[in-house]
Amino acid sequence: MRLIRRFDSSLIVAPAVLLAAWFVAVGPLAVPGYVLPTPQGMLKALVNGYASGELTRDLAFTTFITLGGFVCGSAFGFLLGALLAEFKPLDRMTAPYIIAFQALPKVAIAPLLLVWLGFGIFSKIVLVTIMCFFPVLINTQIGLQAAPPELIDLMRAFSASRWLIFWKIRVPAAAGHLFAGLQVSAILGLIGAVVAEFVSSTVGLGHVISQSALSLDTGLMFSALLSLTALGVTINTLLRMAHHRVVFWERRVTVTEAATEA
């Protein structure tokens, strides 16, 4: 209970301190408006943007390419991670290439994707897919390999098939790792969407940020940044809720540990 009260108070204190520092910066410190907008200016730009429908359209576009790439990247990451965990020779053959591909900065290949795939939405979804792929792949592989060997041996003793062992033992053991990878991938996917919109787009929150930077409209820029933050927090919260609901055995362990500490 003490941890819950501390968490709730931090949700109130931290924004209050940040808002107070913001007012001090634009008030007594007289920071120019083109460097830091006033809270009123940012709120006005936010309300006007959504009232006119422009920010709504941009938010919808960014959300679409983020979720589209996230779903594709997570699916590919899970499938390949499962294959690598089940077939060790395949893992040894492909590991150097996968690591080399992950080490390649994704921002650097964004212009190349535009050359190959065009300036449409498909190239942006592909970039987000690439960003989301690796965390799910690694967490899936590690989680599947962390399955209790005694349970696997027990299933084999009862002549269980490899497919049954995979779904009944390995997947539940990897569920926590998988959701951790999904949460990381969701944030990376949002970053990939913004990068794709920076490179080439006429719509999206990334486009709004780049255009408002050119016109020194920091109020609109902060509005887009706040929208991106809200989108990222929403996606992450939904994934945490799904994790809490699906991987219920981890929740039981956490509640038991908290009760013991209390």
Secondary structure in CASP SS format (residue, H / E / C, confidence):
PFRMAT SS
TARGET T0000
AUTHOR 0000-0000-0000
METHOD secondary structure of the structure
MODEL  1
M C 1.00
R H 1.00
L H 1.00
I H 1.00
R H 1.00
R H 1.00
F H 1.00
D H 1.00
S H 1.00
S H 1.00
L H 1.00
I H 1.00
V H 1.00
A H 1.00
P H 1.00
A H 1.00
V H 1.00
L H 1.00
L H 1.00
A H 1.00
A H 1.00
W H 1.00
F H 1.00
V H 1.00
A H 1.00
V H 1.00
G C 1.00
P C 1.00
L C 1.00
A C 1.00
V C 1.00
P C 1.00
G C 1.00
Y C 1.00
V C 1.00
L C 1.00
P C 1.00
T C 1.00
P H 1.00
Q H 1.00
G H 1.00
M H 1.00
L H 1.00
K H 1.00
A H 1.00
L H 1.00
V H 1.00
N H 1.00
G H 1.00
Y H 1.00
A H 1.00
S H 1.00
G C 1.00
E H 1.00
L H 1.00
T H 1.00
R H 1.00
D H 1.00
L H 1.00
A H 1.00
F H 1.00
T H 1.00
T H 1.00
F H 1.00
I H 1.00
T H 1.00
L H 1.00
G H 1.00
G H 1.00
F H 1.00
V H 1.00
C H 1.00
G H 1.00
S H 1.00
A H 1.00
F H 1.00
G H 1.00
F H 1.00
L H 1.00
L H 1.00
G H 1.00
A H 1.00
L H 1.00
L H 1.00
A H 1.00
E H 1.00
F C 1.00
K H 1.00
P H 1.00
L H 1.00
D H 1.00
R H 1.00
M H 1.00
T H 1.00
A H 1.00
P H 1.00
Y H 1.00
I H 1.00
I H 1.00
A H 1.00
F H 1.00
Q H 1.00
A H 1.00
L C 1.00
P C 1.00
K H 1.00
V H 1.00
A H 1.00
I H 1.00
A H 1.00
P H 1.00
L H 1.00
L H 1.00
L H 1.00
V H 1.00
W H 1.00
L H 1.00
G C 1.00
F C 1.00
G C 1.00
I H 1.00
F H 1.00
S H 1.00
K H 1.00
I H 1.00
V H 1.00
L H 1.00
V H 1.00
T H 1.00
I H 1.00
M H 1.00
C H 1.00
F H 1.00
F H 1.00
P H 1.00
V H 1.00
L H 1.00
I H 1.00
N H 1.00
T H 1.00
Q H 1.00
I H 1.00
G H 1.00
L H 1.00
Q H 1.00
A C 1.00
A C 1.00
P C 1.00
P H 1.00
E H 1.00
L H 1.00
I H 1.00
D H 1.00
L H 1.00
M H 1.00
R H 1.00
A H 1.00
F C 1.00
S C 1.00
A C 1.00
S C 1.00
R H 1.00
W H 1.00
L H 1.00
I H 1.00
F H 1.00
W H 1.00
K H 1.00
I H 1.00
R H 1.00
V H 1.00
P H 1.00
A H 1.00
A H 1.00
A H 1.00
G H 1.00
H H 1.00
L H 1.00
F H 1.00
A H 1.00
G H 1.00
L H 1.00
Q H 1.00
V H 1.00
S H 1.00
A H 1.00
I H 1.00
L H 1.00
G H 1.00
L H 1.00
I H 1.00
G H 1.00
A H 1.00
V H 1.00
V H 1.00
A H 1.00
E H 1.00
F H 1.00
V H 1.00
S C 1.00
S C 1.00
T C 1.00
V C 1.00
G C 1.00
L H 1.00
G H 1.00
H H 1.00
V H 1.00
I H 1.00
S H 1.00
Q H 1.00
S H 1.00
A H 1.00
L H 1.00
S C 1.00
L C 1.00
D C 1.00
T H 1.00
G H 1.00
L H 1.00
M H 1.00
F H 1.00
S H 1.00
A H 1.00
L H 1.00
L H 1.00
S H 1.00
L H 1.00
T H 1.00
A H 1.00
L H 1.00
G H 1.00
V H 1.00
T H 1.00
I H 1.00
N H 1.00
T H 1.00
L H 1.00
L H 1.00
R H 1.00
M H 1.00
A H 1.00
H H 1.00
H H 1.00
R H 1.00
V H 1.00
V C 1.00
F H 1.00
W H 1.00
E H 1.00
R H 1.00
R H 1.00
V H 1.00
T H 1.00
V H 1.00
T H 1.00
E H 1.00
A H 1.00
A H 1.00
T H 1.00
E H 1.00
A C 1.00
END
